[in-house]
Amino acid sequence: MSYHQRSDGRLPNEIREVSVVFDGLDGVDGSARFGFGETKALASVSGPIEVRLAVEQASKATFEVLIRPLAGLAGTDSKALASALRSALLPSTVLTNDPRTLIQLVAQSLTPLPARSVRGASAAASLLRTHPALVAALINASALALLNASSFPLRGVVCAAAVGRARGSRVLLVDPAEDELAVLDGGGTFAFLVSGGRAGADVDALRLKAELVWSNWSAAPFDEDELVQAAALARAGALSVWQHMKEAVALVVHGPREMPGFLSAKGKGKETQPTSVDDDTMEIS
């Protein structure tokens, strides 16, 4: 990989510090916050609950995703982002167990948009196009909220990471921060459905299945090799996210006394030492 100097000293393939918090919001079945550094998002899940007759489905539950803006009212961009999140998360859900009900997920960015972004776009431009790391944080927060709810079965955990392409050098940068967006001429978010973990092993030893289920990669021009490389970098970042999620769930289930080697749900990218946790505790069927 070509060298690129990043403002925070990270390597091109290194994600920022990951934070995971289970909020315990009132009135919902599950909630969580997720962050890459200062890029943070919040999500909550309610359901299965009563569904409106207009969207009721006889053979499965209705899965609804809503985006709540940090300020103001939801507009076209929020609806487009909600549709993207639903597409990314839907492969992980099993909705046939609860027909004629509603599962509602509400996500919110906790990070204001910068004034300038990818390819010089304004902050009012679509979040999907301008801030791939925030989209990844929203997906990860939503996946954690689904885990925290544990109110219906899941096929796996959707984990996401963003990749940007530096203008001029065309170096691929994993998890671009807010101050790096202006130097990108392309990028996108990659979401993977992670499943198949074996208890008592670290990430390198696990035979994990990480299936790409959604991406909005956009760069002009780009070739197939570059897309494959971007997806591979994002997959490594997503697996690191998965490990942090696994450790955070273990803290909730076992508590810090039973986990002496991991005392907080935070860690720095690939430097984090994995902890052996039984995947059954993550409530995934």
Secondary structure, DSSP 8 states (H G I E B T S, - for coil): ------TT---TT---EEEEE----TTSSEEEEEEETTEEEEEEEEEEE---GGG--SSS-EEEEEE--SSS---HHHHHHHHHHHHHHGGGB--TTSTT-EEEEEEEE-S---SB-GGG-BTTS-HHHH-HHHHHHHHHHHHHHHHHH-SS-BSSEEEEEEEEEETTT--EEES--GGGGGGEEEEEEEEEEEE---TT--TTT---EEEEEEE--EESS--HHHHHHHHHHHHHHHHHHHHHHHHHHHHHHH-GGG-TT--SSEEEGGGS------GGGG---
